[in-house]
Amino acid sequence: MRSAGVLRLAIALAFTVSVAQAEEPVVRFDVPQPFRVGSHSYAAGTISVHAFRNYNPTTSLLEVRVNGECIGMIAARRDASSASPSRTEALFQRDADGTLVMTGYRAGATFRFEEPALVQGAAPTASLIGSY
């Protein structure tokens, strides 16, 4: 019977870990005018953001794609303490030329991009995290 108890415990732990590590959904935004994400500029397009890892309690690592092409990873401050937004929305500011610059998004929590805004590829994660 001891082995049955251990098996139940292992199954319960595996279920807990899989639920805790459940992936966040990919969030997509269609932007019909010129915009910039990090150092990448576009005439228009679809931005896809996927929060794939929580680095610490307040920072998430996000994969960013534009028109299906992965343009890199970004660190974002996560604020889940505020009231959950009623809808998913992208957060932009306008630069001096009037171009939209993505600064974050809201989807269950608010994610605000940290500087430097975007790092090309997955390798520089440590320097990306050390930038704030």
Buried (B, 14 or more C-beta within 10 A) or exposed (E): EEEEEEEEEEEEEEEEEEEEEEEBEEBEBEBEEBBBBBEBEBEEBEBBBBBEBEBEEEBBBBBBBBEEEBBBBBBBBBEEEEEEEEEEBBBBEEEEEEBBBBBBBBBBBBBBBBEBBBBEEEEBBEEBBEEE
